Amino acid sequence: MSGTVFEIYIGAEPCGPLRSVREITLETGRGIVGDRYYAGSGTFSERFMGTHDNEVTLIEAEVIDRFNASNGRSLGYGECRRNIVTRDIRLNDLVDQTFRIGQVTLQGIRLCEPCQHLAELTTPQILSDMVHRAGLRAQIITDGRIVVEDSIAVEDAE
């Protein structure tokens, strides 16, 4: 099982827009340098304090494409408020799996379900249409850099 990094997003402000970047630096136990959760200012920073839930989030570009096609929308990849947009890999299969993106090793923690906050920033349809498809929360196992077009590979595939 493998895929690629299609786009990368970070945001400095809790409800502000995410900006597209070509590369990011990840730090174990902290998150993505320059992102709101790294600074402890994300919308859910307090809720997930002491966990790894806010270190990095991923979403499949194909899921966003299907959502747009079935709803006649043009929701941008960054509007889903996930850090890494992937292609050609099923992120749901990475829960409890160790995987590599570029130089970084990550551990899939759990699905990143759509929430009311995301619905308020985008559209209420996202709550029902993207349940179990809105991405993955991952823990950073090794520090490093991720660049657009890096490969994604599962390390402990069964």
Secondary structure as UniProt FT lines:
FT   STRAND          2..10
FT   STRAND          19..21
FT   STRAND          23..27
FT   TURN            28..30
FT   STRAND          31..32
FT   TURN            33..34
FT   TURN            36..40
FT   TURN            43..50
FT   TURN            53..54
FT   STRAND          56..60
FT   HELIX           61..71
FT   HELIX           77..80
FT   STRAND          84..87
FT   HELIX           91..94
FT   STRAND          98..101
FT   TURN            102..103
FT   STRAND          104..111
FT   HELIX           116..121
FT   HELIX           125..129
FT   TURN            130..133
FT   STRAND          136..140
FT   STRAND          144..147
FT   TURN            148..149
FT   STRAND          151..154
//
